[in-house]
Amino acid sequence: MKPIQMVDLFGQYEKIKSEVDAALLEVLTSTAFINGPEVKAFEKELAAYLGVKHVIACGNGTDALQVAMMALGLKPGDEVITASFTFVATVEVLALLGLVPVFADVLPGTFNLDPADVARKVTPRTKAIVPVHLFGQSADMDAMLAIAREYDLRVVEDACQSIGADHGGANGKRKSGTIGDIGVTSFFPSKNLGCYGDGGALFTNDDELAHRVRRVCNHGSDQRYYHEVVGVNSRLDSMQAAVLRIKLRHLNDYAKARNTAAAAYDTAFQGIDGLSVPERSPFSSHVFHQYTLRVANGRRDALRKHLEAADIPAMVYYPVPCHLQNAYKSDRFPEGSLPVTETLIHEVISLPMSTELDQQQLTHITATVKSFFS
């Protein structure tokens, strides 16, 4: 059996090696390294895949979040409701811009924002909601949009883990990240659609907002050496775009492979007391950026050690929620203020999830988990 990894990037590369190598050589030969034709072609192709009018590529997913806030015109002191049970980048950009993160709790089954708690957290200072589509499926966007309409808020979808997922709501089936005012994603190598370095993108159907996003990404400039607003320098380089164009063609197959692995896990773990498999949302497909179990009775860390002893990696996403991180602690959100989040951090564990998992590896992983509970 080949070694098990959380994400087998080399195995994935081997299958598309000839395509990737040829594309990278073409960029090297063209020397169009910045804003070259590969970037423009990738933006167009991703827009077609997502069914959205505008895709603007940028340097990374964190930049995408920051640019979205800047393009929306949010001001220091404005409150933005989001999850604490997420990677810190979601909250980091708010602090960098002087915005005030307001943490809402999540649902215990899907790990996504609880709409009822979001509604409770709205104040006169609230300007936006950032639902994080965690681990590969969409938050309840119908509920988020209803709250946004009621209180005149903007909605920024953090789709860094959910690209390709379908949300089937009141507005019909739409891709994750294309439902709110603006969506963002990351192309970090381990993402479902990942490049070979850093990269990100923003999506919107709003022509004026797309214009503002492009301007912010380009030093606040529409015309070279003329700067209308304060901006940043954030762009996707052509070599990363070339890789992403190839991997985009395989993205649906990658999602199928991840769902096949998830189904094998589900079947193996049925009926195990103290172990909960990921809940599937009734309004979203799942692309399984992570396959995350819940382990009851304080046994999560022991399971992780049991897996490691069998050469099976496992990760805890996330051991410390944002509201308890030293950088973001506040009296407004003391320990105990987000009970579901604070329960999950002691129970969740993510198993290897990759397009390259084979049956032998899956059998070893599932047998090892089951042996822990036997």
C-alpha positions, 0 to 999 in steps of 0.5 A, a space after each residue: 500500500 502506498 503511504 497515506 497522505 491527507 491530500 496526495 498532490 503528487 499522485 494527482 499531478 502524475 495523472 495530468 503531468 503531460 497537460 501541466 508540463 506542456 502548459 507551463 512550458 508554453 507560459 515560459 516560452 511566451 514570457 507573459 508572466 503577469 496578466 497574460 492570456 492564461 489568466 484572462 482565459 482562466 477567468 473566462 472559463 471559471 465564470 462559465 463553469 460557475 455560471 457567473 458574469 465576472 471572475 476576477 483572479 487575485 493573489 490568494 484567498 485572503 486577498 480576495 476576502 480583503 478586496 471584497 470588503 474594500 470594494 463594498 466600501 465597508 468602513 472602520 467600525 462597521 460590524 460584519 457577522 461571520 463564524 468563529 469556527 473557521 480558518 483565521 483568514 476570514 476574521 483577519 481581513 476584518 481586523 486589518 480593515 478596522 472592521 468589527 467581527 461579530 461571531 455567530 454560532 454554527 450548526 452542529 451537523 453541517 458546521 455552517 453558520 446558524 441563521 437564527 444566531 446570525 439574525 440575533 447578532 444584527 445591530 444598527 452597526 451591522 453592514 455585512 454577513 460572511 457565511 463560510 461554506 465550511 468543509 465543502 458544502 454551502 451554508 443556508 444561503 436562502 436564510 442568509 439572503 433573507 436576513 440581508 434583505 431585512 436589514 439591508 446588509 451585503 453578503 460575502 460568501 467565503 467559498 474557499 472550501 466549497 468551489 463546485 458545490 451546488 446550492 439548490 434554493 429558492 433561486 434555483 440551483 446555483 454554484 457556491 460563491 455566486 449567490 450573495 453580492 460577492 463570493 471569494 475562493 482560494 486556490 491554495 494547493 490543497 484546495 479542491 481546485 488548487 494551483 501550484 502556489 498561491 492564488 485566489 479569485 472573486 465572483 460577482 454578477 454585479 457589473 459595478 462591483 466587478 469594476 471596483 474589485 478589479 480597480 482595488 486589485 490593481 493599486 486602486 487604478 483603472 488607468 496606469 499611473 492614475 489612482 482613484 482609490 486606495 488599492 492593493 497589488 493582488 494578481 494571479 500569475 500566468 503559470 498558476 492560471 495555466 495549471 488551474 485551467 487544466 485542473 478546472 477541466 477535471 474538477 467535477 471528476 475530482 468531486 466525484 472521487 471525493 464523494 466516492 471516498 466519503 461514501 466508503 467512510 459513511 458505510 464503514 462508520 454506520 452505527 458506531 456509538 460515539 462517532 458521527 459522520 458528516 451531515 449532508 445539507 438538504 440544500 447543498 451538494 458536498 464536494 468534501 474539501 474535508 471529511 470531518 467526523 465528530 467523536 463524542 465522550 472526549 475520545 477525539 485525541 485518543 483516536 488521532 493517536 490511534 490513527 497516527 500509530 497506523 501511519 494514517 494522518 488526521 487533522 483537527 480543523 480547528 482546535 482554537 476558534 477565532 473568538 478565543 484566539 489571543 489576536 481576536 479575544 474580546 469581552 463581547 465574546 467570552 469563553 462559553 458565548 458560542 456553545 456549539 463552536 466550543 463543543 465542536 473544537 473538542 470533537 472534530 477530526 478530519 480523515 484523509 480526503 483526496 482524489 487519489 485515495 484507493 480502495 486499499 487505503 480506504 480499507 486500512 483507514 476505515 478498519 483502523 477507525 473501527 478497531 478503535 471503537 471495538 
